[in-house]
């Protein structure tokens, strides 16, 4: 009997503080919310990392490396990010770069070390890359944005996925700010057997 790979939905975001300043460190953070539907409920885990001086683009790729690298075994992954750089890079640009021996027509590939690492890790899974507009009302996107900003400020990291604080965060947003009152959670469109 063939078994299907578990479906994991990843929401990711990145932050880089001080981008407006030249000649000084720009601390960054990357965060992910891992969601898996099991026995009629969402199982969620958080994961984040930081870098004392980086860029938004590097942290966006790092979010994908972090999430996909944390998954045990082959998974079907719906990867959701507000970084067009990451989504287009992983789904459109990377295959062409690989065909050309990791070269680009317009010169060197920025962040090549991370793109190559992401390519190796993503090959373990069946990944669909999806772009979402940032700060447009999706609570999961806002949650990982908060996690990424906190990681950048505190220069903190979770070495392994930890139980998610999304549920508590969502209730706080609803109670204190009256946000996301129309957000309802349902089973994913492609339920597993």
C-alpha positions as a printed Julia matrix, in Angstrom:
193×3 Matrix{Float64}:
   0.0    0.0     0.0
   1.47   3.33   -1.05
   1.57   6.04    1.55
   1.41   9.7     0.71
   3.9   12.16    2.12
   2.44  14.21    4.97
   1.27  17.7     4.07
   3.06  20.48    5.93
   2.12  24.11    5.44
   4.93  26.55    6.15
   4.45  30.26    6.75
   7.73  32.16    6.72
   8.93  35.72    7.11
  12.15  37.59    7.59
  13.26  40.83    9.17
  16.33  42.99    8.85
  16.64  45.9    11.25
  18.52  49.02   10.26
  18.43  48.55    6.49
  18.36  52.33    6.17
  21.81  52.69    7.77
  25.07  52.26    5.88
  28.29  51.18    7.51
  26.8   49.42   10.52
  25.45  46.03   11.44
  21.93  45.15   10.36
  20.63  42.36   12.6
  18.19  40.02   10.94
  15.75  37.3    11.84
  13.95  34.52   10.02
  10.94  32.68   11.41
   8.61  29.9    10.35
   5.31  28.46   11.47
   5.02  24.76   10.59
   1.44  23.46   10.35
   0.32  19.85   10.0
  -3.31  18.64   10.12
  -3.56  15.53   12.27
  -6.57  13.83   13.81
  -8.85  16.77   13.11
  -6.65  19.51   14.61
  -3.7   21.63   13.56
  -0.36  20.68   15.06
   1.89  23.72   15.0
   5.56  24.35   15.68
   7.66  27.52   15.54
  11.26  27.88   14.49
  13.44  30.97   14.18
  17.02  32.12   13.83
  18.97  35.36   13.67
  22.13  36.88   12.25
  23.96  39.9    13.69
  24.47  41.5    10.27
  22.62  40.4     7.16
  20.04  41.35    4.52
  16.33  40.67    4.05
  17.08  38.49    1.04
  19.55  36.3     2.92
  17.12  35.88    5.78
  14.27  34.99    3.38
  16.32  32.13    1.92
  17.4   31.17    5.44
  13.72  30.85    6.47
  13.22  28.21    3.76
  16.4   26.34    4.68
  15.35  26.39    8.32
  11.82  25.11    7.67
  12.6   22.43    5.11
  15.64  21.24    7.04
  13.53  20.7    10.17
  11.12  18.29    8.48
  11.63  14.61    9.22
  11.26  12.46    6.14
   9.82  13.41    2.77
   6.87  15.83    2.97
   4.51  17.58    0.62
   5.1   21.22    1.5
   3.06  24.31    0.75
   5.57  27.08    1.46
   3.96  30.52    1.92
   6.09  33.68    2.08
   5.7   37.39    1.4
   9.19  37.45   -0.14
   8.92  37.55   -3.92
  12.69  37.16   -4.01
  12.43  33.78   -2.27
   9.32  32.5    -4.06
  10.47  33.51   -7.56
  14.04  32.47   -6.81
  13.07  28.99   -5.66
  10.34  28.31   -8.21
  11.56  30.16  -11.33
  15.2   31.28  -11.19
  16.92  28.39   -9.39
  16.06  25.72  -11.99
  17.57  27.89  -14.75
  20.68  28.65  -12.72
  21.19  24.94  -12.14
  20.83  24.13  -15.86
  23.51  26.72  -16.6
  25.92  25.37  -13.96
  24.82  27.85  -11.28
  25.43  30.8   -13.55
  23.23  33.73  -14.44
  23.21  35.74  -17.66
  23.45  39.06  -15.84
  26.49  38.25  -13.68
  27.08  36.41  -10.43
  24.19  35.0    -8.45
  23.73  36.85   -5.18
  23.52  34.59   -2.12
  24.7   31.6    -4.16
  25.81  29.73   -1.03
  22.29  29.86    0.37
  20.55  29.07   -2.93
  22.68  25.93   -3.35
  21.96  24.84    0.2
  18.23  25.47   -0.3
  18.3   23.44   -3.53
  19.78  20.41   -1.74
  17.29  20.59    1.14
  14.23  21.3    -1.04
  15.04  18.26   -3.2
  14.06  16.05   -0.23
  10.47  17.29   -0.43
   7.69  18.09   -2.88
   7.5   21.88   -2.43
   4.96  24.3    -3.85
   6.06  27.91   -3.43
   3.33  30.49   -2.83
   3.65  34.25   -2.54
   1.33  36.17   -0.23
   1.11  39.94    0.14
   2.72  40.94    3.42
   0.77  42.9     6.04
  -2.48  42.23    4.22
  -4.44  40.65    7.04
  -3.25  37.04    7.1
  -2.69  36.3    10.79
  -0.13  33.56   10.15
   1.97  35.96    8.08
   1.74  38.61   10.79
   2.65  36.06   13.45
   5.85  34.95   11.7
   6.66  38.6    11.04
   6.51  39.21   14.79
   8.7   36.16   15.45
  11.28  37.27   12.88
  11.43  40.81   14.27
  11.84  39.49   17.8
  14.63  37.13   16.68
  16.43  40.05   15.01
  16.07  42.31   18.07
  17.11  39.63   20.55
  19.54  37.81   18.23
  17.86  34.6    19.34
  17.27  31.21   17.78
  15.34  28.01   18.43
  17.63  25.08   17.75
  14.66  22.78   17.03
  10.94  23.32   16.41
   9.08  24.3    19.57
   5.33  24.25   20.35
   3.8   27.23   18.6
   2.55  30.33   20.31
   0.25  31.11   17.37
  -2.99  30.25   19.19
  -2.17  32.48   22.17
  -0.93  35.25   19.86
  -4.16  35.05   17.83
  -6.35  35.26   20.95
  -4.33  38.26   22.17
  -4.79  40.02   18.83
  -8.53  39.35   18.96
  -8.99  40.37   22.6
  -6.74  43.43   22.75
  -6.85  44.79   19.21
 -10.04  43.25   17.82
  -8.1   41.86   14.86
  -8.68  38.63   12.92
 -12.2   38.17   14.25
 -13.18  36.8    10.83
 -10.32  34.28   10.71
 -11.53  30.68   10.91
  -9.44  27.54   10.72
 -10.39  24.66    8.52
  -8.77  21.44    7.41
  -6.34  21.86    4.52
  -7.83  21.44    1.05
  -5.89  18.21    0.45
  -6.58  16.09    3.5
  -4.28  13.17    4.19
  -5.51   9.63    4.67
